[in-house]
């Protein structure tokens, strides 16, 4: 059975509230198209790719272990975790994303528990999860270091962290990245059938104010993880 914590009853702690609200508001507008992308990924070769990737990188997570997808969006990774045989959870700050996530999980027959919260203020006890997973979330956050610290807090001793992110808006501040951005085709997920004519100028303006826009990655991530005490296994 797929479940969700009612949004009206969920503690939603906002860091840098005005900026966090802007980020969440933008992703509310993208929820429909992003959900269409997620459905295509789950039902195509990318779905098998993600399942293989989770099984490979989270090989220490036991059958039935608990896995949290932070910033789950329409629940690609949360649903994939459930398909891997784990007890899956998903959280996101965007209510529209969570509504799409719940629909997608029901359609997939995946058992996932969802809640609304800030990625940097998780409503879970210490050492709750065997793994924390995330995709394309940190770059959105006003306080990415605080988020990583939270993700570490909710991991059990020896738990695994797996996330994918990148220099998504580095082109706003780096001429080399701008050159590549302007001369490369749109990445998967940015085709018209997924964008649905959403005005992206809002996220361009938001990204100008986000700290990770200014950082070169993965160098920033490696140092941040080392500083927090993460180790590679």
C-alpha positions in Angstrom: 0.0 0.0 0.0 1.3 3.4 -0.9 0.9 6.0 1.7 1.5 9.7 2.2 1.5 12.0 5.2 -1.2 14.7 4.7 0.5 17.8 3.7 -1.6 20.0 6.0 -0.4 17.9 9.0 3.3 17.7 8.1 5.9 19.9 9.8 7.5 21.9 7.0 10.5 23.7 8.3 11.9 26.3 5.9 15.5 27.4 5.8 15.8 30.9 4.2 12.1 30.9 3.8 11.7 33.3 1.0 14.3 31.6 -1.2 13.0 28.2 -0.3 9.5 29.2 -1.1 10.6 30.4 -4.5 12.4 27.2 -5.3 9.4 25.1 -4.2 7.0 27.4 -6.1 9.0 26.9 -9.3 8.9 23.1 -9.0 5.2 23.2 -8.4 4.9 24.6 -12.0 7.2 21.8 -13.3 5.5 19.0 -11.5 3.2 17.8 -14.4 6.0 17.7 -17.0 8.5 16.2 -14.6 6.0 13.5 -13.8 5.6 12.7 -17.5 9.4 12.4 -17.7 9.5 10.1 -14.6 6.8 7.8 -16.1 8.8 7.5 -19.3 12.0 6.7 -17.3 10.3 4.2 -15.1 8.7 2.4 -18.1 11.8 2.5 -20.4 15.4 1.5 -20.4 16.3 4.2 -17.8 14.1 2.4 -15.3 16.2 -0.7 -15.5 19.4 1.4 -15.4 18.4 3.1 -12.2 17.4 -0.2 -10.6 20.8 -1.7 -11.5 22.5 1.4 -10.2 20.8 1.3 -6.8 21.4 -2.4 -6.4 25.1 -1.9 -7.2 25.8 1.2 -5.1 23.5 0.2 -2.2 24.6 -3.4 -2.0 25.0 -3.1 1.8 21.3 -2.4 2.3 19.6 -5.6 3.4 16.3 -6.8 1.9 13.5 -4.8 3.5 16.0 -2.1 4.6 14.8 1.5 4.8 15.7 4.0 2.0 14.9 7.7 1.9 14.7 9.6 -1.3 15.2 13.3 -0.4 13.7 15.8 -2.8 11.9 12.9 -4.5 10.0 14.9 -7.1 7.6 12.5 -8.9 9.3 9.6 -7.1 11.6 8.0 -9.7 14.2 6.9 -7.1 11.7 6.1 -4.4 9.7 3.8 -6.7 12.9 2.2 -7.9 14.0 1.6 -4.3 10.6 -0.1 -3.6 11.1 -2.2 -6.7 14.5 -3.3 -5.3 12.7 -4.7 -2.3 13.5 -2.0 0.2 11.1 0.0 2.4 11.0 3.2 0.5 10.3 6.8 1.7 10.2 10.0 -0.3 10.1 13.6 0.8 9.9 16.9 -1.1 9.1 20.5 -0.3 6.8 20.9 -3.3 3.2 19.8 -2.7 2.5 19.4 -6.4 5.5 17.1 -6.8 4.3 15.0 -3.9 0.9 14.7 -5.4 2.4 13.4 -8.7 4.7 11.1 -6.7 1.8 9.5 -5.0 0.0 9.0 -8.3 3.1 7.5 -9.9 3.7 5.1 -7.0 0.1 4.0 -7.1 0.3 3.4 -10.8 3.5 1.5 -10.4 2.1 -0.6 -7.5 5.0 0.6 -5.4 4.8 0.8 -1.6 6.3 4.2 -0.7 5.6 6.5 2.2 5.7 10.3 1.4 5.9 13.4 3.4 6.5 17.1 2.8 9.6 18.7 4.4 12.7 20.8 3.8 15.6 18.7 2.6 17.8 20.5 5.2 15.3 19.8 8.1 14.1 16.2 7.9 11.3 15.1 10.3 13.0 11.8 11.1 14.9 10.5 14.2 18.6 10.0 14.2 19.9 6.8 12.5 16.6 5.9 10.9 17.6 4.8 7.4 19.9 2.3 5.8 20.4 4.6 2.8 19.7 8.1 1.7 19.4 8.7 -2.0 18.8 11.9 -4.0 18.9 13.3 -7.6 19.4 16.9 -8.7 18.4 18.4 -5.4 21.5 19.9 -3.6 21.9 22.6 -6.3 18.4 23.9 -5.4 19.1 24.5 -1.7 20.0 27.7 0.1 22.0 25.6 2.6 23.4 22.5 0.9 26.0 21.8 3.7 23.1 21.8 6.2 21.2 19.3 4.0 24.2 16.9 3.8 24.6 17.1 7.6 20.9 16.2 7.9 21.2 13.3 5.5 24.1 12.0 7.5 22.2 12.4 10.8 19.3 10.2 9.7 21.6 7.4 8.4 22.3 4.4 10.5 25.9 3.7 11.3 27.5 2.3 8.2 24.5 3.6 6.1 25.0 4.7 2.5 24.5 8.0 0.8 24.0 8.0 -3.0 23.2 11.2 -4.8 23.5 12.6 -8.3 23.8 16.3 -9.0 26.0 18.6 -11.1 27.0 22.1 -12.3 23.4 22.8 -13.5 23.6 26.6 -13.5 27.4 27.1 -13.5 26.9 28.6 -17.0 25.5 31.7 -15.3 28.8 32.6 -13.8 31.5 30.7 -15.8 32.2 31.6 -19.5 33.4 28.1 -20.3 30.3 26.5 -19.0 28.2 29.1 -20.8 29.9 28.2 -24.1 29.1 24.5 -23.7 25.6 25.3 -22.4 24.8 27.5 -25.5 26.2 24.9 -27.9 24.9 21.7 -26.6 21.5 20.1 -27.3 18.9 20.2 -24.5 19.5 17.4 -22.0 17.0 14.6 -21.5 14.0 16.0 -19.7 14.1 19.4 -21.2 12.3 18.5 -24.4 9.0 20.3 -25.1 6.8 17.3 -24.1 8.3 17.6 -20.6 8.7 21.4 -20.2 5.0 22.1 -21.2 5.8 25.8 -21.9 6.8 26.5 -18.3 8.6 29.8 -18.1 12.1 28.9 -16.9 13.2 32.5 -16.3 12.1 32.1 -12.7 14.6 29.4 -12.0 17.3 31.3 -13.9 16.8 34.2 -11.5 16.7 31.9 -8.5 19.8 30.1 -9.5 21.7 33.4 -9.5 21.2 33.5 -5.7 21.9 29.9 -4.9 25.3 29.1 -3.3 26.2 26.0 -5.5 25.8 28.0 -8.7 29.1 29.6 -7.7 30.9 26.3 -6.8 32.7 23.9 -9.1 31.5 20.3 -8.7 32.2 17.6 -7.8 35.2 19.2 -6.0 32.8 21.1 -3.7 30.9 17.8 -2.9 34.0 15.8 -2.1 35.3 18.4 0.3 31.9 18.8 2.0 31.5 15.1 2.4 35.0 14.7 3.8 34.4 17.6 6.3 31.3 15.8 7.5 33.1 12.6 8.0 31.7 10.5 5.1 34.0 7.8 3.9 34.1 5.8 0.6 33.5 2.1 0.9 
